[in-house]
Amino acid sequence: MLKLEDISYSVEGRPLLEHASAVIPTGHKVGVVGRNGTGKTTLFRLIRGELTLDTGAISLPRGARVGGVAQEVPGNDVSLLNTVLAADTERATLLAEADTASDAGRIAEIQTRLADIDAWSAEARGSAILRGLGFTAEEVHQPCSAFSGGWRMRVALAGVLFSQPDLLLLDEPTNYLDLEGALWLEAYLAKYPHTVLIVSHDRGLLNRAVGSILHLNDRKLTYYTGPYDQFARQRAEARAVQAAAAAKQAARKAHLQSFVDRFRAKATKAKQAQSRVKMLEKMETIRVPEDAARTVFTFPEPDELSPPILATESASVGYDNAAVLGKLDLRIDQDDRIALLGRNGEGKSTLSKLFAGRLETMGGRLTKSSKLRVGYFAQHQVDELRVEETPLQHLTRARPDEQQSKLRARLAGFGLMAAQAETEVGRLSGGQKARLSLLLATLDAPHLLILDEPTNHLDIESREALVEALTAYSGAVILVSHDMHLLSLIADRLWLVKDGRVKPYEDDLEAYRRMLLSVEKPVTQKSKPAPKPKRASRDELLALRAEVRKCEERVAKITEMQDKLSAKLADPALYEDDKIGELETWNRKYAEVMEGLDRAEALWVAAAEQLEAAEAQV
């Protein structure tokens, strides 16, 4: 169990956390959410002990291992697989000692422990994780130096997943994954055997891979049960209740003040008026949480072109006279919303560059409207912004004849207000840089907008704003993204890029997700060979059956308690300001019940397995 008790932390006098508390039950998968800049990454650094708290304490069970992806793997000559295997330091240490140990007793201890941690299947497990994250069977044996920084971040992620820490801290892990890798990670985390805290703005992941939400807001931590959509409903309900209470109180105050104003000067009513003044003074104002400034994107509208705006006939495209994609017979109209599916390396980015005019056809034919304007956004373009310039300077260079007031209005249309407009790009957040790149990509009102992973570094509010902007946009969209939520809301056509071809995918995204997960299921736990069961007597069978029934009854009873507590925590009234202490008490009780349920279910499974093994021998 992870306990955060009364913790406070400030950066340069600005408080990020103030007397915040939360309890994370052992084995739970928790999404950590909050707007950009609220301190989620800082919270992880505090948990890892990299920063010192101002007040409070963070506690974990004795000996618990904490793991996270701190930085990318160095570009050295060590193979990907060996880099991942080295992340399990206990296994690496034992294997090294096994080569030099001479004492028979110690050799036996080492071999026993290696068997306990399933050291001999390590290569298979490490390879499975690397393949799940997008590497081929051949690539896992190549040196790290053969891969770019983004791919080495995947190796670092594979290493921490392989080492299986007791508390796994992941900060936006899908930012350097494609859709296939993100879906694999979702399935992996759902089955991960220990506690997980994951900072993410990926709504699909927060709905499928976690069972609770830890919300960092207004320098406090609040623990919610259920996935993200349930959290969002609870928040909306709590805000609605609070708003209604505030409105009711405001009407009451107005009524009292009206009485005071009318009768304060009258001798016959002065006493009553003074009584109401005291009532007003004692009344603690109910405040509705202020809405943060709404994130927006405003795409300029293109003029309409005759269809098709772009088409290919038996076209091929690639690099250095080597075709990556061939036999391309594709058509794009201005009202198309197309998502490109396919594993990394199959050619999605190559196809995007062809449409964007960054690559020429090697064969066949590509035709496009003579007036076609194409906007292209790729993640690497965010990294290519001039860090020493401000967003306003970037825009001035692109539009030298435009008035400053109009340029500032364009920036504001992408959520970059006056303060950000004059700030050097190097000091902006990742989300602010992404907004600037999106603005530059759409500046000419493109008829075709190509977006390659546009949501990296955007928080959930910004992603929703992007969905709204794309829905209203009258140009064609080609979309490559690991964000299933974004794809499901925007794309009405799916193209599968695979084996050097691009073909329509006739099924839906959910079917594609199921197909991917059925091909390669995640390997999470170190499997141990089951001991051969001995033949059980009739009395032993009866005892085992009785134990299973007891376990079932225990689980049912605790589940009933969990349901009652869930109903209590779903009550919007519990989230009013004057109920904070009561809310923390109920959250603590829920955490204790969930921990008890985990233990009861483990005992039930163990008893059922024993019974099944015994009955098989009869």
C-alpha positions in Angstrom: 0.0 0.0 0.0 1.3 3.5 -1.0 0.4 6.2 1.6 0.7 9.9 0.9 0.1 11.6 4.2 -0.3 15.4 4.5 2.3 16.1 1.8 3.3 19.6 0.6 5.8 20.7 -1.9 6.6 24.0 -3.5 8.8 25.1 -6.5 10.3 28.6 -6.2 7.6 29.6 -3.7 4.8 28.3 -5.9 2.9 25.4 -4.1 2.2 22.4 -6.2 0.9 20.3 -3.3 -0.6 21.5 0.0 -1.4 19.0 2.8 -2.5 16.5 0.2 -3.3 12.9 1.2 -4.2 9.6 -0.6 -4.0 5.9 -0.1 -3.3 3.6 -3.1 -4.1 -0.1 -2.2 -1.6 -2.8 -3.2 -2.1 -4.2 -6.6 -4.4 -1.4 -7.9 -4.0 0.2 -11.3 -4.4 4.0 -10.9 -4.5 6.8 -13.5 -3.0 10.0 -12.3 -4.8 13.0 -14.0 -4.8 16.7 -13.8 -4.2 19.7 -16.2 -0.8 20.3 -17.5 1.5 22.0 -15.0 -0.4 20.9 -11.9 2.6 18.7 -10.7 1.9 15.1 -11.8 5.6 14.5 -12.8 6.8 16.2 -9.6 4.5 13.8 -7.6 6.3 10.8 -9.2 9.7 12.3 -8.4 8.6 12.8 -4.7 7.4 9.1 -4.6 10.8 8.0 -6.0 12.6 10.0 -3.4 14.3 12.3 -5.9 12.8 15.4 -4.2 12.4 16.3 -0.6 8.9 17.1 0.8 8.1 20.3 2.6 5.7 18.5 4.9 4.2 15.1 5.3 5.4 11.6 4.5 5.3 9.0 1.7 5.4 5.4 2.8 5.6 2.0 1.1 5.8 -1.5 2.4 9.3 -2.4 3.6 11.5 -3.7 0.7 9.1 -2.6 -2.0 10.8 -1.8 -5.3 9.8 1.3 -7.2 10.4 1.5 -10.9 9.8 4.0 -13.7 11.1 5.2 -17.1 13.4 8.0 -16.1 15.3 8.5 -19.4 16.0 6.8 -22.7 18.5 3.9 -23.0 22.1 5.0 -24.1 23.0 4.4 -27.7 25.6 1.7 -27.1 26.5 -1.6 -28.7 24.5 -3.7 -26.2 21.6 -5.5 -27.9 18.0 -4.5 -27.1 17.3 -7.9 -25.5 20.4 -7.8 -23.2 19.6 -4.2 -22.2 16.1 -5.4 -21.1 17.5 -8.5 -19.3 19.9 -6.3 -17.4 17.0 -4.3 -15.9 16.2 -7.3 -13.7 19.2 -6.6 -11.4 18.6 -9.6 -9.1 18.7 -12.0 -12.0 21.8 -10.4 -13.5 23.6 -10.4 -10.1 22.7 -14.1 -9.4 23.9 -15.2 -12.8 27.1 -13.4 -12.4 27.7 -14.9 -9.0 26.8 -18.4 -10.3 29.8 -18.2 -12.7 32.2 -17.6 -9.8 30.7 -19.3 -6.7 32.6 -22.3 -5.4 30.7 -23.1 -2.2 28.2 -25.9 -2.8 25.6 -24.5 -0.4 25.7 -21.1 -2.0 25.5 -22.6 -5.5 22.3 -24.5 -4.4 20.8 -21.2 -3.0 21.5 -19.4 -6.2 20.0 -22.1 -8.4 16.9 -22.3 -6.2 16.4 -18.5 -6.3 17.0 -18.5 -10.1 14.3 -21.1 -10.4 11.9 -19.1 -8.1 12.2 -16.0 -10.3 11.9 -18.1 -13.5 15.2 -16.8 -14.7 15.4 -19.4 -17.5 12.4 -18.0 -19.3 13.7 -14.4 -19.1 14.8 -14.2 -22.7 11.4 -15.3 -24.0 9.6 -12.8 -21.7 12.0 -10.0 -22.6 11.6 -10.7 -26.3 7.8 -10.8 -26.0 7.7 -7.4 -24.3 10.0 -5.9 -27.0 7.8 -7.3 -29.8 4.7 -6.0 -28.1 6.2 -2.5 -28.1 6.9 -2.7 -31.8 10.3 -4.4 -32.4 10.7 -7.3 -34.8 12.2 -10.6 -33.8 15.4 -9.6 -35.7 15.6 -6.1 -34.1 15.7 -7.4 -30.5 19.2 -8.7 -31.2 20.5 -5.4 -32.7 22.5 -2.9 -30.7 20.8 0.1 -29.1 22.9 2.5 -31.2 21.0 1.4 -34.3 17.8 3.1 -33.1 16.7 6.7 -32.6 15.8 8.3 -29.3 12.1 7.5 -29.5 12.8 3.8 -30.1 15.3 3.7 -27.3 12.6 5.1 -25.0 10.6 2.0 -25.9 13.6 -0.1 -24.8 13.7 1.7 -21.5 10.0 1.1 -21.1 10.5 -2.6 -21.9 13.2 -2.8 -19.3 11.1 -1.5 -16.4 8.1 -3.7 -17.5 10.5 -6.7 -17.5 11.9 -6.0 -14.0 8.3 -5.9 -12.6 8.7 -3.4 -9.7 6.2 -3.6 -6.9 5.2 0.0 -7.7 5.4 0.9 -11.4 5.3 4.6 -12.2 4.7 5.5 -15.9 4.6 9.1 -17.1 2.9 9.4 -20.5 4.3 6.1 -21.8 2.2 6.1 -25.0 3.8 9.3 -26.2 6.4 7.3 -28.0 4.2 4.3 -29.0 2.1 3.8 -32.0 -1.5 2.6 -31.8 -0.5 -1.1 -31.9 2.1 -0.6 -29.1 -0.4 1.5 -27.0 -3.0 -1.3 -27.3 -0.5 -3.9 -26.3 0.5 -1.8 -23.3 -3.1 -1.4 -22.2 -3.6 -5.2 -22.1 -0.2 -5.7 -20.4 -1.0 -3.2 -17.6 -4.5 -4.6 -17.0 -2.8 -7.9 -16.1 0.3 -6.5 -14.4 0.6 -8.3 -11.0 1.6 -5.3 -8.9 0.6 -1.6 -8.3 0.7 0.8 -11.2 0.4 4.6 -11.2 0.2 6.0 -14.7 0.1 9.7 -15.8 -1.8 9.7 -19.0 -4.1 11.9 -21.1 -5.1 8.9 -23.2 -8.8 8.5 -22.4 -8.9 4.9 -23.9 -6.1 3.7 -21.7 -7.6 5.4 -18.6 -10.8 3.6 -19.3 -9.4 0.1 -20.1 -6.2 -0.3 -18.2 -6.9 1.3 -14.8 -9.6 0.8 -12.2 -9.1 4.0 -10.2 -8.3 7.7 -10.8 -6.0 9.9 -8.6 -6.9 13.5 -9.4 -4.4 16.3 -8.7 -6.3 19.5 -8.6 -6.0 22.7 -6.6 -2.9 21.3 -4.9 -4.9 18.4 -3.4 -5.2 14.7 -4.3 -8.5 13.0 -4.5 -8.9 9.2 -5.1 -11.8 8.1 -7.2 -12.9 4.5 -7.8 -13.7 3.4 -11.4 -12.2 4.3 -14.8 -11.9 7.8 -16.3 -15.4 8.1 -17.7 -16.9 7.3 -14.3 -14.5 9.8 -12.7 -15.6 12.5 -15.2 -19.3 11.8 -14.4 -18.7 12.0 -10.6 -16.8 15.3 -11.1 -19.5 16.8 -13.2 -22.2 15.7 -10.7 -20.2 17.1 -7.8 -19.8 20.4 -9.6 -23.5 20.5 -10.4 -24.4 19.9 -6.8 -21.9 22.5 -5.6 -23.2 25.1 -8.2 -26.8 24.5 -7.0 -25.8 24.9 -3.4 -23.9 28.1 -4.2 -26.9 29.5 -6.1 -29.2 28.7 -3.3 -26.9 30.4 -0.8 -26.5 33.4 -3.0 -30.4 33.8 -3.1 -30.5 33.4 0.7 -27.8 36.1 1.1 -29.6 38.4 -1.3 -32.8 38.0 0.7 -31.1 38.7 4.0 -29.2 41.7 2.6 -32.4 43.1 1.2 -34.0 43.0 4.7 -31.0 44.7 6.2 -31.0 47.4 3.6 -34.7 48.1 4.0 -34.9 48.1 7.8 -31.5 48.9 9.3 -32.5 52.6 9.8 -35.9 51.9 11.3 -35.9 51.7 15.1 -38.6 49.1 15.2 -36.7 46.8 12.9 -33.1 47.6 13.9 -32.7 44.6 16.2 -33.9 42.1 13.5 -31.7 43.8 10.9 -28.6 43.5 13.1 -29.4 39.9 13.7 -29.4 39.3 9.9 -26.1 41.1 9.6 -24.6 38.7 12.0 -26.1 35.8 10.1 -24.5 37.1 6.9 -21.1 37.5 8.6 -21.2 33.9 9.9 -22.3 32.4 6.6 -19.3 30.6 5.0 -19.5 31.2 1.2 -19.9 28.1 -0.9 -17.5 28.5 -3.8 -17.9 26.7 -7.1 -14.4 25.6 -8.5 -13.4 28.0 -11.2 -13.3 26.6 -14.7 -9.9 26.8 -16.2 -9.6 28.8 -19.4 -11.1 26.6 -22.1 -8.6 25.2 -24.5 -9.5 25.9 -28.1 -8.2 25.3 -31.7 -9.5 27.4 -34.5 -8.7 26.0 -37.9 -9.1 28.4 -40.9 -11.7 27.2 -43.4 -10.4 26.2 -46.9 -12.3 26.9 -50.1 -14.0 24.0 -51.8 -12.3 21.9 -54.5 -13.7 19.5 -57.0 -13.3 15.8 -56.1 -10.9 14.0 -56.0 -8.4 16.4 -54.4 -5.7 13.7 -54.7 -5.4 10.3 -56.3 -2.8 7.7 -57.0 -2.7 5.0 -59.8 -0.3 2.0 -59.4 2.0 4.4 -57.5 5.0 3.3 -55.5 7.1 5.3 -53.0 10.2 4.6 -50.9 13.8 5.7 -50.2 17.1 5.3 -52.1 15.4 3.4 -55.0 13.9 0.9 -52.5 10.1 0.9 -52.5 8.4 0.8 -49.2 4.8 0.9 -50.6 3.6 -0.2 -54.0 0.5 -0.7 -56.2 -1.2 2.3 -54.5 -4.6 3.0 -56.0 -6.0 5.5 -53.6 -8.4 8.5 -53.8 -9.0 11.3 -51.3 -12.0 13.7 -51.4 -12.3 16.9 -49.4 -14.8 15.4 -46.9 -12.7 12.3 -46.1 -11.6 11.5 -42.6 -9.1 8.7 -42.9 -7.1 6.9 -40.2 -4.0 5.0 -41.1 -3.6 1.7 -39.3 -0.6 -0.6 -39.2 2.4 -1.5 -37.2 5.4 0.9 -37.0 7.7 0.5 -39.9 5.0 -0.7 -42.3 5.0 2.7 -44.1 2.3 5.0 -42.5 4.8 8.0 -42.3 6.1 7.2 -45.8 2.5 7.5 -47.2 1.9 10.7 -45.2 5.1 12.2 -46.7 4.0 11.2 -50.2 0.6 13.0 -49.7 2.4 16.0 -48.1 4.8 16.3 -51.1 7.8 15.5 -49.0 8.4 12.4 -51.2 8.0 11.8 -54.9 6.5 8.7 -56.5 9.0 6.1 -57.7 6.6 4.7 -60.2 3.0 5.0 -61.2 1.1 8.2 -61.0 0.0 10.8 -58.4 -2.5 13.5 -59.5 -3.8 16.3 -57.3 -5.9 19.5 -57.7 -3.8 22.4 -59.0 -5.1 24.5 -56.1 -4.5 21.9 -53.4 -3.0 23.1 -50.2 -1.7 20.5 -47.7 -1.0 21.0 -44.0 1.4 18.5 -42.4 2.0 18.0 -38.7 4.4 15.4 -37.4 5.9 15.1 -33.9 9.4 15.7 -35.1 8.3 19.2 -36.3 7.6 20.1 -32.7 11.2 19.3 -31.9 12.4 21.4 -34.9 10.8 24.7 -33.6 13.4 27.4 -32.9 13.8 27.3 -29.2 15.3 30.8 -29.0 12.3 32.4 -30.8 8.9 33.2 -29.4 5.7 31.9 -31.0 5.0 35.5 -32.2 8.4 35.5 -34.0 7.6 32.1 -35.6 4.4 33.5 -36.9 5.9 36.8 -38.1 8.5 34.9 -40.1 5.6 32.9 -41.8 3.4 36.0 -42.3 5.8 39.0 -42.5 3.1 41.3 -44.0 0.4 40.6 -41.4 -0.3 43.0 -38.5 0.8 42.0 -35.1 -2.7 42.2 -33.7 -3.9 39.6 -36.3 -0.9 37.3 -35.5 -1.7 37.5 -31.8 -5.4 36.7 -32.6 -4.2 33.6 -34.5 -2.1 32.5 -31.5 -5.0 33.0 -29.2 -7.1 30.8 -31.5 -4.8 28.0 -30.6 -4.8 28.7 -26.8 -1.5 30.6 -26.8 -2.4 33.8 -25.0 -0.4 37.0 -24.6 2.0 35.6 -22.0 2.9 32.5 -24.2 3.1 34.6 -27.4 6.1 36.5 -25.9 7.8 33.5 -24.3 10.7 31.7 -25.9 9.7 28.3 -27.3 12.4 26.6 -25.2 10.5 27.6 -22.1 7.1 26.5 -23.3 5.4 23.2 -22.2 5.2 20.3 -24.6 1.5 21.0 -25.1 2.1 24.6 -26.0 4.8 23.7 -28.5 2.4 21.2 -30.1 -0.3 23.9 -30.4 2.2 26.2 -32.1 3.1 23.5 -34.6 -0.5 22.8 -35.3 -1.1 26.5 -35.9 1.8 26.6 -38.4 0.5 23.5 -40.1 -3.0 25.0 -40.6 -1.9 28.6 -41.3 -2.7 28.4 -45.1 -6.2 26.9 -44.6 -5.2 23.5 -46.1 -7.7 21.4 -48.1 -5.9 18.3 -46.8 -4.6 18.1 -43.2 -2.2 15.3 -42.4 -1.7 14.7 -38.6 1.0 12.3 -37.4 0.5 11.7 -33.6 -1.0 15.2 -33.0 -2.0 14.5 -29.4 1.4 13.8 -27.8 1.9 16.2 -24.9 -1.8 17.5 -25.1 -3.9 17.1 -22.0 -7.4 15.7 -22.1 -9.0 19.1 -22.4 -6.8 20.0 -25.4 -7.5 16.6 -27.0 -11.3 17.3 -26.7 -10.7 20.7 -28.2 -8.8 19.2 -31.1 -11.8 16.8 -31.7 -14.2 19.7 -31.8 -11.9 21.6 -34.3 -11.5 18.7 -36.6 -15.2 17.9 -36.5 -15.9 21.5 -37.7 -13.1 21.6 -40.2 -14.2 21.3 -43.9 -11.0 19.9 -45.3 -9.9 16.3 -45.6 -8.0 14.7 -42.7 -5.4 11.9 -42.7 -4.7 10.8 -39.2 -2.0 8.6 -37.6 -2.5 8.3 -33.8 -2.2 6.0 -30.9 -5.3 7.7 -29.3 -8.2 5.3 -29.9 -10.6 7.9 -28.5 -9.5 10.5 -31.1 -9.6 8.0 -34.0 -13.1 6.7 -33.0 -14.5 10.2 -33.0 -12.9 11.6 -36.1 -12.2 8.8 -38.7 -14.9 7.5 -40.9 -12.6 5.5 -43.2 -9.8 3.1 -42.1 -6.8 2.3 -44.3 -4.5 -0.6 -43.3 -0.8 -0.2 -44.2 0.7 -3.7 -44.3 3.1 -5.8 -46.3 3.9 -2.9 -48.7 0.3 -2.3 -49.6 -2.5 0.1 -48.5 -6.0 -1.3 -48.4 -9.3 -0.3 -46.9 -10.0 -1.9 -43.5 -13.7 -2.8 -43.7 -14.2 -3.6 -40.0 -14.3 -1.0 -37.1 -11.6 0.1 -34.7 -12.8 -2.2 -31.9 -12.5 -5.2 -34.2 -8.9 -4.0 -35.1 -8.1 -3.8 -31.4 -9.4 -7.3 -30.8 -7.5 -8.6 -33.8 -4.2 -7.2 -32.5 -4.6 -8.5 -29.0 -5.5 -12.0 -30.2 -2.4 -12.2 -32.3 0.0 -11.7 -29.4 -1.2 -11.8 -25.8 0.9 -10.0 -23.2 3.3 -11.9 -21.0 3.2 -10.4 -17.5 4.1 -12.9 -14.8 7.0 -15.1 -14.3 5.4 -18.5 -14.7 6.5 -21.4 -12.4 6.0 -25.0 -13.2 3.1 -26.4 -11.2 4.0 -29.2 -8.7 2.7 -32.6 -9.5 -0.4 -33.1 -7.3 -0.7 -36.2 -5.1 -3.8 -38.3 -4.9 -6.3 -36.9 -2.4 -8.4 -39.0 0.0 -12.2 -38.5 0.3 -11.8 -36.6 3.6 -9.3 -34.3 2.0 -11.6 -33.6 -0.9 -14.5 -32.7 1.5 -12.2 -30.4 3.4 -11.0 -28.7 0.2 -14.6 -28.2 -1.0 -15.6 -26.7 2.4 -12.6 -24.3 2.2 -13.6 -23.2 -1.3 -17.2 -22.5 -0.1 -15.8 -20.5 2.8 -13.6 -18.5 0.5 -16.6 -17.9 -1.9 -18.7 -16.6 1.0 -15.9 -14.4 2.2 -15.5 -12.9 -1.3 -19.2 -12.4 -1.6 -19.5 -10.6 1.7 -16.5 -8.3 1.0 -17.9 -7.6 -2.5 -21.2 -6.6 -0.9 -19.3 -4.2 1.3 -17.5 -2.8 -1.7 -20.8 -2.2 -3.6 -22.2 -0.3 -0.6 -19.0 1.8 -0.3 -19.0 2.5 -4.1 -22.6 3.7 -3.8 -21.6 5.9 -0.9 -18.7 7.4 -2.8 -20.9 8.0 -5.9 -23.1 10.4 -3.8 -22.4 14.0 -5.1 -23.1 15.4 -1.7 -20.0 13.8 -0.4 -17.8 16.1 -2.5 -19.0 19.3 -1.0 -16.4 21.4 0.8 -17.7 20.7 4.3 -17.5 16.9 3.7 -13.8 16.7 2.8 -12.9 15.0 6.1 -15.8 12.5 5.7 -14.8 11.9 2.0 -11.2 11.0 3.1 -12.6 8.6 5.7 -14.8 6.8 3.2 -11.9 6.6 0.7 -9.8 5.1 3.4 -12.4 2.5 4.2 -12.8 1.7 0.5 -9.1 1.2 0.2 -9.1 -1.2 3.2 -12.0 -3.2 1.8 -10.3 -3.5 -1.6 -7.1 -4.7 0.0 -9.2 -7.3 1.9 -10.9 -8.3 -1.3 -7.6 -8.8 -3.0 -6.4 -11.1 -0.2 -9.8 -13.0 -0.2 -9.8 -13.5 -3.9 -6.2 -14.8 -3.8 -7.1 -17.3 -1.1 -10.2 -18.3 -3.1 -8.2 -18.9 -6.3 -5.6 -20.9 -4.4 -8.2 -23.1 -2.8 -10.0 -23.7 -6.1 -6.8 -24.7 -7.8 -6.0 -27.1 -5.0 -9.5 -28.6 -5.2 -9.3 -28.9 -9.0 -5.9 -30.6 -8.9 -7.2 -33.0 -6.2 -10.3 -33.9 -8.1 -8.2 -34.6 -11.3 -6.4 -37.4 -9.4 -9.5 -39.2 -8.2 
